[in-house]
Amino acid sequence: MKQPIPVTIVTGFLGSGKTTLLRSLIEKRQSRRLALLINEFGEISIDGALVRGEAGLDDQVRVHDFPYGLIAYGDDELFLPTMRAIAARRANVDHVLIETSGLALPTAIMEMLQSAELAEDFILDATLAVVDTPLLLSDQFEPGGGSDAAATVFGQQLEFADVVVLNKIDELDDDALLLAETRVRERAPKVRFLELAHKAQLDIRLALGLRLHQPTRTEHTHSYTPLATMPGPNTGVLAEQGRLNGHAHSGLAAHSHGLATHKHFHEQDPGWLSFVLRSDAPQSADKVRHALQEAVRLEPVLRSKGFIRTSETDQAVLVQGVRSRVMISVDAVRPAARRSELVIIGYHASRTRVAAVLSELTGTAWR
């Protein structure tokens, strides 16, 4: 009997660091042969390009892009054919990693994995939710603290996770980490494990091969049930801070995802908008950073990312923005693009006004 290929879903809100974490897992994969599905809400694939840069020419890592949409949702016509193609070359695939868009829920993929088309070839290994810990602690995901729409998506992503990875924690002390754990558990008390990612690095043993699910088959349906050897229901917040070391597991009782009751969550909120702004003129990195920060102040922009062309280097310059935190760095591998392209994601954000801010503050035309 053929063994199903394990699938790990990596979810998390916009800018949580999912792609950076995936790149570190590729680096540590050892002999594992991986298939990666990268989903982005924007029309161009920035994250897919970054993952390909990490994989290089390694034929043991294959990357499949799913731009401009939500993977495995109703209008996605790529997911099933891609998974079938992976199953057809199963002798060369040890594990499938799926990175969802920051606005997608993992339940869409989980449900498809249980479908008649895929259930014989794949099994859910685990669902990881990556959290921007400083943003969590700044109350941005609390109702009324930032965007209620963002808080809703964030909470639902946590609800269906097996493992929560606290990311961007390098400047946080133990008290802050315990507060972050408390907030995660208040939102998602059935999360099984909580892990720490220092410098966006996670031990691959804590991400792949967890085997947290096994298929339960009935006459008409397949549904995942968690393994029985999980902590009990009375597990509380960690009493010892030293256990938060990235290797100690803490969590509550096993949980069932109840996919059938969440189909309506797969409907995309039309308030979430993504658009691409482009400029043919060379850019100043400092001016772009300032312009994006000002755009966030004036418009509900939650995420910006892309590559800009500058006169200062022949290499590509990567832009990564999460709200007003904007990081700009030189990509040592990728040559400079012919034009600058930025993906902007926000809730009812105005393309016209964001383009106007960028144009005014950079002194170049953005369209």
N, C-alpha and C positions, 0 to 999 in steps of 0.2 A: 504494500500500500504506500502510495507517495505521501511524503510528509509535507504539510502546508508550509508555505514561506511565511516567516514571522514579519509582521508589519508594526512599526512604531510611528505613531502620530505625534508630531510636535506642533502644539498650538500655543497661543499667547497673543495678547493685544498688540496693536501697532507699536513697533519700536522696542519691543521687550528684549530683543537680542536673539531671536530664534535662528537667524541665518548665521550669526557669529558662532553660536553654539554648534550648529551643524558643521561648520567648517572645522571646528576643533575635533569633532567626532570623526570626520574624514581623516584628519591628520593622525588620529590614534586608532584607526580601524584595524591595524595589523594586517592579517590576511583576509579579512572579511570582504566579500564581493557585494557591493551595495548598488541598489537602484534608488535614486532620489527623485521625488516629485515635488517641485517647488511651485507653490501657488501664490500669486500676487494679485492684489486688487487693481493695480494700475495696468495701463495698456502696454507698457514696456517692462521687460524683465531685468530689474536691477539685482535682485537677490540671486536669481539663477546665474547671472554673469559672475557674481562673487563666488558662488559655490563652484562653478566651473574653473575659476581661477585657482581655487584650492586643490581641485582634483587634477588639474593640469592635463597631461596626456595619459594618465593612468586609465587603462581600459577596464580596470576592475571596478570603476565607479562610473555609473551612467546617470546623467541628469536629464530630467524631462521637465520642461517649462509649462506652467498653466497660468498665463497672464490674463488679466482683465476679467475677473469673475471670481466665483467662489467654488472651489474644487468639490466635485461630487454632488453639488446642488442640482436642482432639476434641469437647468439649462446647460449643464456641462456635458458636452458630447465627446470629450477626450478621455475622461477617467476610465471608463470600462475598456475601451480599446487598448489604452496604455497598460492597464493591469493584465489584460489578456496576453499582450505581447511579452510582458515580463514573465508571466506563467509559462509561456511557450519556450523561454530560454532558462527555465528554472535550474538547470544544471550549472548555470553560471551566476546564480544569484543566491546569496546567503541571507540577505535581509533587505527589506524595503523601508525607507524612511520617507515620510510624507510631511512636508511643512505646509500648514494651512496659511491662508491669508490672515492678517491680523484682525479681520472682521468676520471670519468664518468660525463656525462651531465644529468641533470634531465629530459630532453625532452624524453628520451627513456621510462621512467616510465610514464610520462604524457601522451604519446601517447597510451601506453598499457591500461591505466585507461579509455581511451575513446573507447577502442575496444569493439566489441559486447560481448566478453567473460566476461568483467569486468564492463562495464558501468552501469549495473543495480544494482550492489552490492556495488560500491565504488564511492566516489566523492573526488576530490582534495580539500583539505582544504587550504593549502598554501605550497609554496616552500621557504625554508629558506636557504640562502647561508651564511656559517660561514667563516669569513675572519681572517687570521693571520695578525692583524693590524700592528705590528712592521715590518713584512716582506713587507707588502704593502708600508709602508713609506720608506723602504730602497731601493725602486726602483727595487726590484727583479721581479716585474710583469710588468715593463715597457719594451717595445720592445728595445732590445739591452742592457737592464740593467741586465739581468740574462740569463734565458733560454727563447728564443722566443716561444718554444713549450709550456712551462709552462704558459707564458703570454697569449697564445691563449686559452688554456683550462680554465684558471682563468677568462678571459673575457667572455667566453661563459657561464660559470656557473653563473656569475653575471647577464648576459643578461636575463636569464629565471627565475630569483628569484623574488618573491614578497616581501620578507623581507631579508635585509642584516643584519647580526649580527656581529658587530665589537668585536672580541675576543682578549684576551691577552692584555688588555688595562690598566692594573693596574698601570703601571709606566709611563703612558702618560698623558700630561697635556691637557688643553682644546684646545690650539692652534693645537696640534698634532691631536686631535680628529676631529677638523673642517677640517684640511687638508685631513685626511683620508676620511671624508664624501665627500669632493670635488672630490677626486680621484675616489671614487666609482661611483659618479653620472656622472663623465665624461665618464666612461666606460659603465654605465648602467643607462641612464637618466630616464628610466621608472620604476625603483625600487620604490615600494610604501612606504615602511616603513624602517627606519634604527633604530636598537636597539643596546644597549651596554650590553656586558656581563662582568660584574666585577667578577673576580675570576672564570671565566667560568660558571657563574650562570646567568640564565635568568628566569624571572617571567614566570611561566607556562602559564599564561593568554596571554602572548605575543607570545606564540609558538603553542598552541593547541586551537582548537575551533575558529579560526579566520574567517572562512567561507568566504574566499576571492573569491571563485569561485562558479558558479552555472552551471549545465549542460544545454546546449542549444541543443535541439534534432531536427534533420531534418530526412527526410525519409531514408537517407542512411548513415548518420554519426552522431557522437556526438562530440561536441567541447565545450571547456570551455570558458566562457566569464566572465570577471571580474565584480564584483558588481559595480553599478554606483555611489556609495557614496564615492568616493575617492577624494583626493585633486585635484585642478585644474592644468592645464598644465603650468601655470606661476610660480609655486612654486619654490623658489630659495633656495640657501644654507642658513642654519639657521643664523639668525641675532643675536640670543641670545644663548650664549653658554650654559646657564643653562637648555635649553630645551633638551640637550643631556644627559638625566638622566636615560635612560633605560626604561622610561615609556612614554615619549613624542614621538609621531609619526611624522615623517617628510618624505616627498616623493613627487613624481611627479604623473602625470596622470595615470589612469588605462591603462593597456596594454593587448594586445592579444598576445599569445605566438607563433602563426603561426607555429604549429608543422609540417605541411606538407612541409614547405619549408626548414626544417632542418634535413631531414632524413639522408643526407650525413654526418652530424656531428656525427652520431652514429658509423661511421667507426673508428676503433681503430688505432691510429698512431703506426706503428710497432716499432718506435724508443723507446717507453716506455717499459722498461724491469723491471721485478720483479723476484728476486731469493731469496732463503733461504740458509743461511750459518749456519752450525752447528759445535759445539765443545763438546767433551765429558769431557774435562778437566775443573776443577774449574777455575773461572775467577776472576781477580781483576777488580772491577768496574772502578777505575781510569784509568787503562790501556785500558779497552774497550772504555771508553769515548775518550781518547786521540787517539786511533786507528781509531775510527769512524770519528773524526774530521780531521785526516790526510787523510782518504779515501775520504772525501768530497773535500779536497784540490786537490787531484790527479785525481779524477774521478767525472763525473757529477751525483753524488748521491744527491737526493733531500729529501729522507725520509728513516729512519731506525726505526725499532721497534721490540720488542720481549722480551723474558725473558732469563736471564742468571743465571747460577748456580755459586755461590761463596762459599768459605769456611768460610765466615764471618757470615752467617745466615742460618737458616733452612727454611726461607721463600723464596718465589719467588722474584726475583729482576727484576723490569720492566725497560726496556730501551725505551725511546722515543726521537728520533732525527729528527729535521727539519733542513736540511742542516747542518751547523756546530754547531747549538744549540743542545746539547745532555743532556737530563735529565735522571738520573738513581735513582730509588727509590725502597724501599722495599715494597712489597705488603703484608700488614698485614694479609690478609685473605688466600691467595693462598700459598700452600706449594711449596717448591723448586722443580723445574723440574729436571728430571734425566739428562738432557743435556741442553746446551745453544742453543737457536735458534734465529736468527735475520733475519727479512725480510728486504731486501734492494730494494729500488725502485729508478730508475734513468732513464735518457735519454741517451741511448747508453752507459750505464755504463758496465764496464767489470767485470764479476763475478770473473775471475781468478785474476785480479789485486786487487780487493777489498779483496778477501780471503787472498792474499799474504800479504797485509798491516796488516790485523787483526792478522794473524799468527805471523808475525815478531814483531809487537809492543806489543802483549800480551804474547809472548813466548809460545803459545799453538797452536795446529793444528786446523784450521778452514777449513771446506770443504763444 
